[in-house]
């Protein structure tokens, strides 16, 4: 008896010292094994109530087949009873152990007795595994023979069941803990990923902003509330001409020359009062170079503190350029004044000299005519010829002087025009008649291709002067046996006059220049044909005063001068050119 007691005690101490680092199932199996061996039971089983479906699942067995519990369920099904009607069901319901001294006499076991018969056991102890008042499973031990159980045996199995219950509870707690730890780990990993992602986003956006700030051509500075440089991009320090480390933390006034300090302190107060108007100022670099800056700024709160964000542009080059342009303009203005003065003197001189020349020349011409008319005495043929030459040349001189005079008047805009209704056909016919002798002299044929034209509003004398000038040039620049054609056309709103010659022509690049005052096509022709280079500029001026236009065309067969003049507007009788214009 004492030996039996000893072995039971040993068994209980074995249960207490089971290695708890073993797997949960292995521990239960070990408890069951020690219980069966310690009590001489033939077999046993530990079953747990599933927390989800409340079914009983066998988690450890001793001396029983693996499918034992399924067979118990099968037997219940076969007998048409619930498992709760078995002693196990009773233990689950009452939370108290249940003794079956002889299964074959136990009514609750009747539907299941095929199994003890087959597996060779006849008596059982069913013990609850409890968590508080709740039954979470069963530890059942089965003996081969029918027997009456002693209190020790009952205690032994109950202690084993309570140990098993602790193991299950610990394992479940552990499982939950593991699950929680896993979840926490997962949560931590997610959190870490999120932190990493946020860090990356922050880093990216910081890099993005930094790239923008650093690649800005303009200087960007942050000045703190006291007026100290706090931050600046590379451009800012390049523009200011100071190394970054010598400016950060320094008062902004450091970069200004002494004479700008008052101005800048005033601006500083303006900025603090919210005046964000940009301004220009100059600074002094570390190497004493003066630079001009365009400064704009705004203020904001960074990390809870007021900051001033200042953008600076280097406008030194513009300033220098502006200064140069100003000086240049002043010089230009001055020389323009001088030129005007010289031009006035020249015009005055031309007008005086032409007047001075005109008087003796008119007298010469008068006396030559007197001599030619033999009013003073008879002259021979030889003398008459010489007088003719003197007469022609003095007439030419008078013509040239008149042209010069007209040019000086034109220049001063003094050429008075006397407008009235003018017949271009009459002017053309008269001019052709006047110029005929000159053409004949050079054996140049004059043709007329004109049509009747409406009268226009203009100055007859001046328009005649234009046509005579063009015809004179045509004869002058056309060789012997050449041909000159005077053409007139009636266009909508305008009339067109063209004078075409078969002369020497005009190079393409000179076609517009010949209308400039004193301009003559260079080369030997100038000396050969003489002239002043004034005629066409007078023509242009006169035509433009009639709101018309004049231009020249030239091909290999000579030149053509075209004139367009506006017609009188029809209907209301309003003139398109007023006498005063
Ligand atoms: P001028 O005839 O007194 O030199 P103009 O102003 O009348 O001055 O003419 C300017 C220049 O235009 C002339 O010197 C000549 O070179 C060129 N020119 C004018 N008319 C003709 C023309 N019909 N044929 C060729 N060249 C011409």
Boltz pocket constraint, residues with backbone or C-beta under 6 A from the ligand:
constraints:
  - pocket:
      binder: B
      contacts: [[A, 469], [A, 470], [A, 473], [A, 474], [A, 477], [A, 501], [A, 503], [A, 504], [A, 505], [A, 506], [A, 514], [A, 516], [A, 519], [A, 520], [A, 521], [A, 530], [A, 531], [A, 532], [A, 533], [A, 534], [A, 535], [A, 536], [A, 537], [A, 559]]
      max_distance: 6.0
